[in-house]
Amino acid sequence: MITAIGDVMREAYKRNWITTRDGNCALKKRRSKKIYMTPSGVRKNIIYPESIMHIIMEEDDISIISKNNNSLTGEWEMHYRVLKDLKTTACTLHLHPPHIVAAMHAGWELSELIKPFPEVFRYTRVGKNVDDFPALSKELAEHTWKNLIQDDNIVFDIVGQKSHGVCAVGKNPWDAFEHIERVEHIAQIVLLSGVEPKINKIKKTRSFKDIILEKLNQ
């Protein structure tokens, strides 16, 4: 599965879901104290097993292990927060698929966007969008975890992160990749259709008087 981390990063780059230094992936095996992660500041389209770093979880601290003196991915807290208490083997994958990001920018809640499409919701559980928090921040890590995990169990397979990307969790890197692939495909279809989220339609039906009153009350 360590080899698969590099494979999914290369495929993500090939599909224009990341640029060369974007995206990150992490993996924790069942009952292990290690979390394997992609490093920071390297070209993700040439990630190989020897590139992968890992952290060792201790009671009150973590140790960072790198064969090449690299730094951990800047999003390490997000991966760590999601994976650290899971009892099963799991992988987290963070990418920037453009149609998903565009759909959220247009106002779509991804869990609503996929509802008419059984080929997604039958296989991929989509959680609530994570609000627009700064990349690399503790807030982004914490809210991504809250929207994916409950009582140390995976309740959703993927969440969108507004103005940023997605985080998916699966049994292995390719499983997480497929969750992103399904939602990205449907996001592309919806954007091509021109259908808008309900919230946008509600805004358009407001009268000029309503808008003025709203401004005066702010």
C-alpha positions as CSV (number, residue, x, y, z in Angstrom):
1,M,0.0,0.0,0.0
2,I,3.0,2.3,0.4
3,T,3.7,2.0,-3.3
4,A,0.0,2.8,-4.0
5,I,0.5,6.3,-2.4
6,G,2.8,7.3,-5.2
7,D,0.6,5.7,-7.8
8,V,-2.5,7.7,-6.8
9,M,-0.5,10.9,-6.6
10,R,0.8,10.4,-10.1
11,E,-2.7,9.6,-11.4
12,A,-4.1,12.7,-9.7
13,Y,-1.5,14.9,-11.4
14,K,-2.2,13.2,-14.7
15,R,-5.9,14.1,-14.3
16,N,-5.1,17.8,-13.4
17,W,-6.5,17.3,-9.9
18,I,-3.3,18.7,-8.4
19,T,-0.3,20.6,-9.7
20,T,3.2,19.2,-9.2
21,R,3.6,20.2,-5.5
22,D,0.0,20.0,-4.4
23,G,-1.9,17.3,-2.6
24,N,-1.0,14.8,0.1
25,C,-1.7,11.3,1.3
26,A,-1.4,9.4,4.5
27,L,-1.8,5.8,5.6
28,K,-2.2,4.1,9.0
29,K,-2.3,0.3,9.3
30,R,-4.5,-1.5,11.8
31,R,-3.3,-1.3,15.4
32,S,-0.1,0.5,14.2
33,K,1.5,3.5,15.9
34,K,2.9,4.6,12.6
35,I,1.3,7.0,10.1
36,Y,2.9,7.1,6.7
37,M,2.7,10.5,4.9
38,T,3.9,12.2,1.7
39,P,6.6,14.9,2.3
40,S,6.3,18.6,1.7
41,G,7.9,20.6,-1.0
42,V,8.5,17.7,-3.4
43,R,7.0,17.0,-6.9
44,K,4.0,14.7,-6.2
45,N,4.2,13.2,-9.7
46,I,7.5,11.5,-8.8
47,I,6.6,10.1,-5.3
48,Y,8.1,6.7,-4.7
49,P,8.2,4.4,-1.6
50,E,11.5,5.8,-0.5
51,S,10.0,9.3,-0.5
52,I,7.4,8.4,2.0
53,M,7.9,9.6,5.6
54,H,6.2,8.4,8.7
55,I,5.4,9.6,12.2
56,I,5.5,7.4,15.3
57,M,2.7,8.2,17.8
58,E,3.7,8.3,21.4
59,E,1.6,9.0,24.5
60,D,2.2,12.8,24.5
61,D,4.2,13.4,21.4
62,I,5.1,12.2,17.9
63,S,8.4,11.4,16.3
64,I,9.0,12.2,12.6
65,I,11.1,9.7,10.6
66,S,12.5,10.6,7.1
67,K,15.0,8.8,5.0
68,N,15.7,11.9,2.9
69,N,15.6,14.6,5.5
70,N,12.3,15.9,4.1
71,S,9.6,17.8,6.0
72,L,6.1,16.4,6.6
73,T,3.3,17.6,4.4
74,G,2.0,20.9,5.6
75,E,-1.4,19.2,6.0
76,W,0.0,16.6,8.4
77,E,-2.4,17.7,11.2
78,M,-5.4,17.0,9.1
79,H,-4.3,13.4,8.2
80,Y,-3.1,12.8,11.8
81,R,-6.4,14.0,13.3
82,V,-8.5,11.8,11.0
83,L,-6.4,8.6,11.3
84,K,-4.9,8.5,14.8
85,D,-7.8,6.9,16.7
86,L,-9.2,4.6,13.9
87,K,-9.0,0.9,14.7
88,T,-8.8,-0.2,11.1
89,T,-6.4,0.2,8.3
90,A,-7.2,3.5,6.6
91,C,-5.9,6.0,4.1
92,T,-6.6,9.8,3.8
93,L,-6.2,11.5,0.5
94,H,-6.3,15.3,0.0
95,L,-6.5,16.6,-3.6
96,H,-7.8,19.7,-5.4
97,P,-10.2,18.3,-8.1
98,P,-11.3,21.4,-10.1
99,H,-15.0,20.5,-10.7
100,I,-15.6,19.8,-7.1
101,V,-14.0,23.0,-6.0
102,A,-15.9,24.9,-8.7
103,A,-19.2,23.4,-7.6
104,M,-18.6,24.5,-4.0
105,H,-17.6,27.9,-5.2
106,A,-20.9,28.1,-7.0
107,G,-22.7,27.4,-3.8
108,W,-23.3,23.6,-3.9
109,E,-23.3,21.5,-0.8
110,L,-21.7,18.3,-2.1
111,S,-24.0,16.0,-0.2
112,E,-27.0,17.6,-2.0
113,L,-25.3,17.7,-5.4
114,I,-24.9,13.9,-5.5
115,K,-28.4,13.0,-4.4
116,P,-29.9,12.5,-7.8
117,F,-27.0,10.2,-8.9
118,P,-27.2,6.6,-7.4
119,E,-23.9,5.6,-8.9
120,V,-22.3,7.9,-6.3
121,F,-24.4,7.7,-3.1
122,R,-24.6,3.9,-3.3
123,Y,-20.9,3.6,-2.9
124,T,-19.6,6.9,-1.5
125,R,-21.0,8.7,1.6
126,V,-20.5,12.4,1.2
127,G,-20.4,14.5,4.3
128,K,-21.1,18.2,4.9
129,N,-18.8,20.7,3.3
130,V,-16.0,22.0,5.5
131,D,-16.1,25.8,5.8
132,D,-13.5,28.1,4.3
133,F,-10.6,27.7,6.7
134,P,-6.9,28.5,5.8
135,A,-4.9,25.7,4.3
136,L,-2.5,24.0,6.8
137,S,-4.6,25.4,9.8
138,K,-5.7,23.5,12.9
139,E,-9.2,24.7,12.2
140,L,-9.2,23.0,8.8
141,A,-7.8,19.8,10.4
142,E,-10.3,19.8,13.2
143,H,-13.4,20.5,11.0
144,T,-12.4,17.9,8.4
145,W,-12.1,15.3,11.1
146,K,-15.5,16.3,12.6
147,N,-17.2,16.0,9.2
148,L,-15.7,12.5,8.5
149,I,-15.4,10.7,11.8
150,Q,-17.8,10.0,14.7
151,D,-16.9,8.0,17.8
152,D,-13.7,6.9,16.2
153,N,-15.5,5.4,13.2
154,I,-15.6,6.5,9.5
155,V,-19.2,7.8,8.9
156,F,-18.5,9.6,5.6
157,D,-16.0,8.7,2.8
158,I,-15.3,12.3,1.5
159,V,-15.9,15.9,2.4
160,G,-15.3,19.0,0.3
161,Q,-13.3,21.9,1.7
162,K,-14.5,25.2,0.4
163,S,-12.1,27.2,-1.7
164,H,-9.6,24.4,-1.3
165,G,-10.2,20.8,-2.2
166,V,-11.4,17.5,-0.7
167,C,-10.3,15.0,1.9
168,A,-11.3,11.3,1.3
169,V,-10.8,8.3,3.5
170,G,-10.7,4.7,2.4
171,K,-9.3,1.3,3.1
172,N,-6.3,2.0,0.9
173,P,-5.1,4.8,-1.4
174,W,-7.1,3.6,-4.4
175,D,-10.3,3.3,-2.4
176,A,-9.9,6.9,-1.3
177,F,-9.1,7.9,-4.9
178,E,-12.3,6.3,-6.2
179,H,-14.5,8.3,-3.8
180,I,-13.0,11.5,-5.2
181,E,-13.3,10.2,-8.7
182,R,-17.1,9.6,-8.3
183,V,-17.9,13.0,-6.8
184,E,-15.6,14.8,-9.3
185,H,-17.4,13.1,-12.2
186,I,-20.9,14.1,-10.9
187,A,-19.7,17.7,-10.1
188,Q,-18.6,18.0,-13.8
189,I,-22.0,16.8,-15.0
190,V,-23.9,19.2,-12.8
191,L,-21.8,22.1,-13.8
192,L,-22.2,21.3,-17.5
193,S,-26.0,21.0,-17.0
194,G,-26.2,24.6,-15.7
195,V,-28.4,23.6,-12.8
196,E,-27.8,25.9,-9.8
197,P,-28.1,25.1,-6.1
198,K,-31.4,26.0,-4.4
199,I,-29.7,28.7,-2.3
200,N,-28.8,30.6,-5.5
201,K,-32.4,30.4,-6.8
202,I,-33.7,31.7,-3.5
203,K,-31.4,34.7,-3.7
204,K,-32.5,35.5,-7.2
205,T,-36.2,35.5,-6.3
206,R,-35.8,38.1,-3.6
207,S,-37.2,41.5,-4.4
208,F,-35.3,44.7,-4.6
209,K,-37.1,45.9,-1.4
210,D,-36.0,42.7,0.5
211,I,-32.4,43.4,-0.5
212,I,-32.5,47.0,0.6
213,L,-34.1,46.0,4.0
214,E,-31.4,43.4,4.5
215,K,-28.7,46.0,3.9
216,L,-30.3,48.5,6.3
217,N,-30.5,45.9,9.1
218,Q,-26.8,44.8,8.8
